């Protein structure tokens, strides 16, 4: 198991290295970093002084090496808009997003396991139809439309929870439910498909042939093996929710990581764009490694 984790960790480091490289190249693809900082109205002398100050007058490979060293310590420069170091700014906003992402994923995985089990156990019956209809709606409905409908119904009409902002747990209800909708629908389909595959295997048919109760066969024999692909996809949903929450955070005016990414792209804040790309890659690698470790817990054959 240790060798397995080490291999995955080395692969993750390579992915992070490539992400940081892409982030560095974006500083040239998106435009002139100096112009994005001081504006196109600046005179040539000011622009040249800024280039020297930022080290952009040095050869490209020297800039790249310096960027890698700074990125390894979490230093992605100063945000053009916020005039603050990018690293602490990202961590601050990341904490706000985690407050939404963790409850949303807990809700999504719980509902997905329950709905997936009901759908698989009642295949082609009413429980299956309800779960599949929900999964279809959850993946098809645009997230911005769902967020707006939630605000209209639960904030403006029923006045149960605030429409936007931060402060109390009531402000988290609508963003959490909105963020959980797509992962719930997607993971429900994964759980149903995986469980149906397992229920058709020989050892499950043998357990049924021995006269075990259907509930015991489902929970004790089928569920654990069906969770293996579910864990992989579920772990990756954390990075997806963290980086893809920009629409939800913007609509609900929640100062999180997704909103930070959106503002960085909108305003061509190159240091912040490169930093958020690298942070998203780190989140994906960490969650993928966590899924690999859970593999060994769920299925000991992975360690072999």
C-alpha angles and dihedrals in degrees: 000000000000093000089048092054092045091054091049091047092052090049089050092052090053090051091050090048091053091046092053089048091053089048090053092050090051089067086070100032095054093050143273108332091210093053091048089055105042100020133243093278093072118110123246094256093055091047092051092049090051091050091054091045092052093042093243091132091070124092115283095246090053091051090048093051091048090049092052092051093049093044090053088062094043094256110139096159132251123321111244093215104037096034089221134113109277096225099059090039092055092047091051093051091041089060090054091050092048088058087064101031099055097050090042093053094043089052092044097049093044094050092042094054092048095044093042092052092047091048094049095042092049098039112180091003132104095278091053092048093050093049094046092047090052091048091050093049093044093055097038101046113090109243094226090054092049091050092050092047091050090052092049095047105035101029109029102029105028097023092212100135137013117272096225147343134066137269112094138033089262089068088059098054100082096040092048094049092045093049092048096052100079096041090048092053094044095045091046089060091047092049093047094048094046094047093048089053092051094045089059095056123109098247091055091050088049091052090051091047090056089060099252116162114263091239092053092048090050099046103031102035112020107031099062095054092042090058094066098082089033091059092052095052093038093054092050090052089071092065090042093053092045095051097032098050093090094105094048093045091048095049093046092039092237112161097226140135095273092054089048091054092049093050091047092055093043094053096036091240094173099187090049093046092052091046095051091048091053092046091051090053091050091052091050093049094047094049091045090052090049089053091051091053091049088052090065091050095048097038117023090195088078091070089058 
